[in-house]
Amino acid sequence: MSRSSVSKSHMFLIEFICVVMFFAICASLCISGFAKAETLSNKGLLLNRSVAGAETIAEEIKAMENPTEPQIAGIIEEKNGVEKEITYRCETERNNDILSAKIEAYNGESLLCRLEVKKYISNGGKDE
Amino acid sequence: MSKRETEKERGVQIGISSLILVFTVLCLVVFATLSLASAKADYNLAEKNLKSTKVYYDMDGQAEEKKAEINRLLIGFVREGAGASEMKKELSVSFGENFDAEKNMIEYSIDGENGQQLVVNLKIFDYGDIKEGQENFEVQRWQIQNSEEYEIDESLSVWGGSLDE
């Protein structure tokens, strides 16, 4: 092998090593960016779904004539049966004739959203 | 080997691999930035949606409380035996312009954020039909409206579609 061809292949090897290293650094940075985007996108999607779900529960409560705790628990149970990643919880409180329901949506143990809905019950919660 | 050729070999080599690398890295950076920006925008929109939903239910809750207050007031009139005309008089005093005695209608609004308000119209039952344990009105309107006046920007002279102008 002549001296010039050895020098040429050395130069190519050095260039190639530099290229691979630079590519590895850039690729790791970009992949972390893609991963972050994926996480953020999933988070946004979950938030949208949880808000829509909580709204559905709120509207179901508002549509009831005289919502009772077992009825509300039934709605929550039905909703939790459909959803896989989101769990809904609801706490109700009655202040005279105003029923206040705090609807919370969780993904695992992390809180996604919380809505508070109020409903006026004209007969004070007594069955007719 | 000539002197010129030797100098060329010693210099920094920018071969095809470097060019491909530059192009690939550029593509990666552009797509990563775009996907991150898009995901961030989606998340911000989801948060805005949550905020506006919370504001709506907050207004709705206040409107429900007001509705309860009005019903209690109406039942109070019947309990006291005030009579139809006295009831209307009292409602006019309590609600002022928001009570339409002719239509027997109460209108109220709850202010929210972003220039919006929840407008509620309640048609009050006749005095004889007011009872305890029921809603003594019919909800005729429960609507979100803009509370700020919509102003059309007419600073640009846009052709209105007529040839006479």
Interface residues (C-beta under 8 A of the other chain):
Chain A: S4 S7 K8 M11 F12 E15 F16 V19 F22 F23 C26 A27 L29 C30 I31 G33 F34 K36 A37 E38 L40 S41 K43 G44 L45 L47 N48 V51 A54 E55 A58 K62 D97 I98 S100 C113 L115 E116 V117 K118 K119 Y120 S122 N123 G124 K126 E128
Chain B: M1 E5 T6 E9 R10 Q13 I14 G15 S17 S18 L21 T24 V25 L28 V29 F31 A32 T33 S35 L36 S38 A39 K40 D42 Y43 L45 A46 E47 N49 L50 T53 K54 Y57 D58 D60 G61 E64 E65 K67 A68 N71 G133 Q134 E135
